[in-house]
Amino acid sequence: MNLASDPRTRQCNGTATCRAEVHLQGCFAFRKPEPRRSAILTTANELINGQRAKDYGDAAENFQRIADLWKPILGTDVTATDVALCLTQLKVARLITAPAHSDSWVDACGYLALGGEIAQRDKE
C-alpha cells in the first residue's frame, strides 16, 4: 500500500497539529480527523504545559513580573490576572484584522486558561 496516496494519511511534520495515533513508515501517520476546535485547544494546552512553560517558567510568576513592569507605565496596580486578560485582548485585537490567523486563536486560549488558573489561585 502506498501511504502517501492513502486519503487517511498526511505527511507528518512533527508539530502539535500533526499528531497521530500510530506513526508508520516514512513519517506518514494514520489519524482520525480532529475538529478544528479540538486542535486549537490541544495545541494551546501543549504549548502552555510544554515548551512555553519550559522557556518562561511558572506562568503566574511571569505574569506577575509583567504586571510589576506595567504598573509604573500605567500608573495603577496591575495583577497577574490583569496581564492574562490584556494579553488575551491583544490577540482579540489582532483577530479582528486577521480572523483566520490560527496562532492568535491558540494563544488567546492559552492566555485564558492561564488567567483562569491564576485567578483561581488568587481566590484560594
N, C-alpha and C positions, 0 to 999 in steps of 0.2 A: 504494500500500500504506500502511495506517495503522500506523506503527511502534509507537504506543502500545498497540495491541491484539495485536501480534505476541508470542507467548509466549517468543521468544528474546531479547527486549529488556527492559530496565527503565530507569527514569529514572536518569540519571547524576547523582550529587550531588557529584562531584569528589573523592571520598575514595579511599583505597587499596583499599577493598573493592569499589569500583565501577569497577575498571579494565576496559578493553575493548581488543580487538584493533583495532577500527575504530570511530571515532565518526561518527555520521551525524546528519542533520537534528535540530534541536531538542534537542540534548544527549541523544538516545537512543543507546544503544550495543548493537550485536550483540556477544554474548560467549558463550564456551563456559562451561558450568558448571564451577566450580572447587571441588575438595573443600575442606571447611572447614579441614582441617589445613594445606593449602597456603595458604589465605587467612590463617590465623593466622601462619604462618612468613613469608609475604611481607610482611604488614603490619609485623611485628616488624623485619624486615630494612629495610624502607623507613624506619621510624622511627629506628632506631639509626644508619643510614647517611645519613639525610636531615635532617629538621627538628631532631630532638633533638641530633644531632651539631653542627648549626649553633648551636642555642640554648645548649648546655652545653660545647662544646669536646670535646677528647680524653677519652674515657671513662676511660682508665687514670689520667690526671691528676685528673679529677673524683672518681673512686672513692678515690684516694689522699688527696685533700683531705678527703673524708668520713671515711676511716679515721683521719686525724690528729685530726679533731674528736671522733671516738668514743673514742679512746684514753684521755683523762683521765676520761671518763664511766664507761667500762667497767673502767678500771684495768688494762688489759692491752694488749699490742701488737695492732694490727689492720692487716691488709693490704688492698690494693685487691681482691684475690680474696675475702677475707672479706666485704667490703662487697657484692660481687655475690651471694654465697651468702645473706647476710642479707636483702638486698632480694628475692631470689627467694623465700625463706621467708615474707617479709611477704605476697607475692602468694599463696603457697600457703595461708597462714592465712586470707586473705580468700576464697579459692576454696572453702574448707571451708564457709563461711557462704553464699556465693553462687556455686555452681559454674557457672552459666550466664552469668556476667558475662564477656563475651569480652575486654574490655580487660585483665583480670588475666591471662588466658592469654597474650595478646600480650606484655604487659610481662614476665611470667616468662620467656618465650622470649628476649626481648631481653636480660634480665639474665644468663641462662645463656650466651648467645652472647658477650656482652661479658666475662663471667667466664672463659670458656674461652680467649678471646683474651688476656686479661691474664695468666692462669696460664701460657700458652704463652710469652708474652714474658718472664715472670719466670724461666722454666726455661732460656731461651736465654742 
